[in-house]
């Protein structure tokens, strides 16, 4: 089973950029997040919707703000640090290279006994683990 997040009007909002609530979502008057739940509801043309980043939810979360509490747009931080130009040193003429001669492997291949009926390797005891036949 694959769990998929549903899509709604909040997905289309840019992060940390105030947008008028009336332009993105219709509905009844709402309250400013900073003013609190005790404040009077305001018309959606007077409220700003801001989509904030969330550390555990890649979709973020949206809050409504009045004109006095709307946060300033955050500058976009670069994702990678700027690169510095590396100092180049002149290359010397390439020396002629020959591949190193191959040396034989220090580990020799070990030949192990095999069961004549099952064709599998036999344990150190000399007994086949599959059929029980004694080899060698």
N, C-alpha and C positions, 0 to 999 in steps of 0.2 A: 504494500500500500504506500503510495507516495502522497505526502501532505504538501499542498501547494497553497501559497498565500493568494487570497482573492484580490482582484484589481478594483480600485475605486478612484475617486477624484483626487485623493491624496497622493497617488503615485505620480501624477502629472506635475506636481509642484516641485520647483527647484529647491535645493537645500539652502537654508539661511537667507532667503530673499523674501521680503514682505510682499504679499499679494492681497488685494482687496478680497474679502470673503464673498461679497456679492458676485464677483467675477468668476469664482470657482465653484461655489456651492449655494444652491437656493435653500431657503428655509426660514424659520422663525428667527426673531431677534435672539442674540446670544450674549454671553458675558465675557469680559476681558479676563484672561488668566491672572494677570497681576492684580487687578482690582479685587478679585476674590468672588466667592459664591454669594456674598451678601450684597453685592453691587446690583444696580438695576440693569436689566438686559438692554443692549444697544442694537440699533438697526445694523444689518450686515454691510451696508454701504459705509459705515463708520468704523468697522473693525478690519484688522489686518490678520491674515493667516500666515504663519511662519512655520516651515517644516525644519525641525531640528534633527541633528544626527543622534543616533543612539548606539552605544557600544555593543549591544547584543542583538539589535534588530536592524538589518540593513535597510529596511524601508523607512526608518526614522519615525518621528511622531510630530503631529501638527497641533499648534496652540494658537488661540485667537488673542489679539492684543488691540487695545484702543490706541488712539493717536498719541497719547502721552506716554504709553508704555512700550510702544513698538521698538524692538531692538534694531540697532543699526546693522546693515548688511555686513557680514563677515568677509574679510578679504580671503580669496582662495589661496590656500597654502600650496606651494609646489610639492608634487609627490616625490620627486627625486631631487637630490641636491645638485646645484649647478656644477658642471664639469670644468675643471681647470685644464688649460692646454698643457700637455706634457712636454717637457723639455726634450727635444730630439738631439741625439748625439749622432755624429756621422758614422756610417757603417764602414767597417774596414772591408777590404776585398775578401770575398768568401773563399775560405780555404777548401781545397778539394777533399771531400770526405769519402771514405770507403766504409761500407757496413762492417761492423765487427763480426769476426767469424763466430759461428754458432758452436757453442760447447754442448756436449752431451749432458743431459739432465743428470743431476747427482742422485736422484731417486730412481732406482731400477724397478722395473715392473715386476711385481710379485705374481707368480703363477700359483693359483689356488686350485685345490681339487674340486672336481665337479661330480655330481651324482650321474651315473651313466643312464639312469632311467628318467630323472626329472630335469636334468641339465641346469641345475642351480648350484651355487657354491655351497660347499659343505663346511660346517663349523670346524673349529679347531679340534673338536673331539673325534672328528671323522665320521660322524653320523649325520645322514641327510635329515633335515628338519621337516621335509615334506612326506617322504615315504618311510623313513626310519632305516633305510639300508645303510650298512656299514661300508665305507669306502676306504681302501688302502690300508 
